[in-house]
Each structure stands twice: as C-alpha cells, then as structure tokens.
C-alpha cells in the first residue's frame, strides 16, 4: 500500500479502514481527493477484506470540500477528482460503511451518504449547507431522495440546516447511533456481524440489492432470482451454509 499524507490505511485482514487524517477538520482539497482515489483504487484489489470502513481522525469526519478549490482555475480539476471518489466507492463489491464521530458537512456528508451503511456516535452531525453560499450539492441531490424521500430532501437541501445523529437515525439516514463512550467497540461489534459471513455471499447480496434499485420490481425480482440460482447456489459457501444448518454446526466459509 502506498504512503499517504492525508490518509491512514488500517488493514486488519477482513476489515480495512480508510481513515481521513487532515487535521483539524479533514477538509477535502484536491490533493487529499487524489490520495483518496489512489487508496480506493488499491483497496479494490484487496483479496481478504469483507468490509471497508471509511473513518476519520480529529474533530470532524469532514467539514466538506475546500472552498479555495471552487475558484475558476481549479473547479474543473476539483469536480473531476470529487466525481472519481464516488466512482471508486461504487466499484466495491463488499459493503462500505461510513463511521462518523463528528461533523460530516457538505462534500464530507456526501461521501458518508454514498456508503452502504452509516454508523454514527451521539456527537455526530450531518448537513448540506451549500445553499447558503449559492450552490447545491450534486451527489446529495441524487442520493438523498433514495434514502429519505423527495420532500424531506428538498427541505434539507434548501434550508441548509445541520441535523443531529439522533435525527438522522429517525429519518432513516443512519443505520445505528452509538454512545460516544466505547464508540469503537460498538462499531467493531456491528462490523463483526458481517465478517462472520461468507465474503462471496456478501458481495452477491449487495449486487442483488443495488441492481433492484435500477429496475422495475418484477424485473428486479427475476434478476435477484437469477443471481440466487445461477450464481449463489453454485458456490461452495452456499452449500456449506445449508449443510452446516442441517448438521447443527457452525459453517466454515471458504469465501468462494
């Protein structure tokens, strides 16, 4: 793995963490975005990871994109690198989980909501304040309606307000809110539920769900059934899981 100035990579085998490390607020400038894209590109080829965590050190997950990179001479490069961040996250077959222990604002919030799941501490907060400086958040405009509905999206993007982790969980944006005390332990316990599963089945499950979002309902069901019958049931782990259940023992995954 390459060395990075603004990131840390923590590789624990089945769990890999990409950690933002640009104190104090992890503001996303062009240089940091390039590092994120480089790290994600490398992590795509990780052979044992079952979960990718995107985390941050410091006071905030990220206070957003550097306003200095919105100037005319930099905006094209900034938008290109920012777009690539989401392209790269979207390529991951394994679940990608955002771990938020502070403020996730603007572009930082967009990175969070693009992940497959969101875990937050009680002190986390979320916001898209772009409207207050005369712009709108393009990623949020696409992703928020899928997560929290059209009307609530319009309200939030148009008033630019920040919401708490508790409110984010209430509207279905956040999967879990954990106490600040022992937050990391709670995260590890949550993630352990996924690492206990077969890597290949996790990947197929994610693909079946994501594909269904882009298709009419009966077409999506047929697609999920095709993945189930033609791919999943031919894996060693599907057969192992069923056999272990019938034999009343714990399955031994081969991840294939």
N, C-alpha and C positions, 0 to 999 in steps of 0.2 A: 504494500500500500504506500502511496506517495506521502510525502511530508507536506503539511498544510500550515499556513499562517493563521487562518481564521477558523479552523475546524479541528476537532479531535475525532478519531475513529476508535471505538472500543469494540474489539472483536472477542466475543465470548463463545464462538462456535455456532451455536444455534440462534443466538441473538446478537445482532450487530447494531451498534448505536452510532449515528452521525450526530455529532454534538457541535452546535454553533458556539464559537468562542471568540467573539469580537466585543470585548467589554467597552462600555458598561451595558449597552442596550442591544447589542447584536444587530445594529443597523446594516441592512443589506446593500452594500455598494457593489459596483461591477466586479471588482477583484474578488470579493467574497462569493458572489454568484458563480464566477468561473471556477472557484475551488469547489463549490457545492456540486456543480455539474461534473467536474473531474472525479470527485469522490463517488458520486452516484454511478457514473459510468463504470468505475472499477468494481463497485459493490454489486453491480448487476451480475457479475461473473462469480460471486461467492458461491461455493458449492454446498456448504452445510447450513447456511442461515435459513431459519424458518420464519423469522420476524426481523424487520428493520425498524428500529426506533429512531425518530428524529427528535432531538432534545436540544437543550441549551444550557450554558452556564451563565451566571450573572443575574442581574436584577430583572431582566425581561427575556422571554423567548425570542422576540424580535420586535423592535419598535417600528419596523417597516423598511421600505426602500429609501435609500439616501436621496434626499431632495436635491442635493447637488448634482446627482446623475440624471435629473429630469431636464437639465438645460439642453438647448437646441443641439449643441455639438455632441452630446452624449446620449440623447434619448433613444436613438436607433439601436446602439450597442446595448444599452441597458435593457430595453424591451426584448431584444433578441436573447440575451442571457437569461432574463427572467422567464421567458417563454420556455427555454430549454430546461429550466428547473422542473417544470411541470411535465414536460415531455419525458424526462428521465424518471421521475417518480412514477409516471403512468406505465413505464415499461416493467416495473417489478411484478413478478408473479406471486411473490409471497406477500402477506399482509404488512402494510406500512402503518405504523402507529405514531402519532404525534404525542409527545409528553410535554405538557405545558405547566410550568411552575412560576408563572409571572405573566406579564402583559404580552399578548400577541396582537399586534396592531397593524393595520394597513397590509402591506405585502407579507408581513410576518403572519398575519391572520390567514391570508390566502394560502400560504404554504401549509398551515395547520389543517384547514378545511379540505384540502386536496388529498390528505392522507385517508387511509381506510377507516381508521378509528382515532378517537381523541381521548386522552386521559389528562385530567386537569387537577391541580391542587386547589384548595379552597381560596388561595390568594390569586389564582389566575384570573385574567380578564381578557375580553375579546372585543375588537372594534374595527370598523372600517371608516375612518374619519376623512376619507378622500374628498367627500362632497364639500367639506369646509375650506378646501383650497382650490375648489373649482374643477375637480376631476372626479371620475368614478373608477372603482376597482374592477377591471375586466374579468379576472378569474372569479371573483366573488359573485359578479353578476350572472355567471353561468352556473356555478356550483351551489350557491346558497338556495336557489329555488328547488333544487333536487333534495336538499337536506331539510329545509324548514318551511318550504312553500313560497309561492309568489308574493302574497300580500305582506307577510312578515319580512320577506327580503326587501321589498320596496320601502317599507317603513324604516328598516335598519340602515339601508344604504343611503336613504335620502335624509335621515336625521343625523347621521354621523356619530351616534352615541356609542358609548362603551358599555358592555354588559358584564356582569359577574359570572363566575364559573357556575354558580348555582342556577342562575337564569339560563345560561347556555345549556345546562343539562335539562332544565324544564322544557325548553323548546325543541329538544332532540338534537342539538348540535354536538354535544359532548356525550361520550359513552359513559364515563364514570368521573365523579368528583371525589377525591380522597383528601383526608386531613393533611395539613402541611407537615405535622409530626409523622415521621415514618413514611413519608410520601414515596420514597424509592422502594421501600419494602412492599407497599401496596401495588406499585407498578410491577415489580418482579412477580408477585403472586398472580396478577392479572395475566401477564405475558406467559407464565408457566402453563396456563391452560391451553395455549397454542403450541408451545414447544413439546407438549406431551402427545401431540398428534403427528400423523404422517405428513411430511413435507409435500409430497406429491398430491395428496388429497386436499391439503390446504390450498395449493395452487389451483387445482381444478374447481374447488368450491368458489374461490374468488372469481375465476373466469366465468363460471356459470352465472353468478350474480351480476357481474358487470355487463355481460352480454345481454342479459334480460332487460336491462335498463334502456337499451337502444332499440328494442324490438316490440312489436305488438304482443299482447300477452300470450296468445296461443302459440305463436311462432317462437316466443321465448321459452315456453314450456317444452316444446318439441326439441329445441336446441339443448336445453338442460338435460332432457331425457337421452339425447344422443350422446352427450358427454358422459352421462352416467353409464349407459350400456356399452358403448363402443370404446370408451377410454378407461373410465374408472374401474369397471368390473373386470378389466383385463390386467389391472395392476396387482402386484404381489401383496401390497398392503391392504387392499380392499378384501382380498380373500383371507389374509391373516387376521384382520379385524373381526370378520364374521366367524371364522373358526375359533378364535380366542373367546368370543362371546359364548359360543355353543359349548366350548370346553371349560368355561368358567375360570379363565386365566387372563392375565394381563397380556395385551398384544405386544409383539416385538417388531417394531417398524424397521423396514429396510429402506424406506423412503424411495420406493420405486414400484 
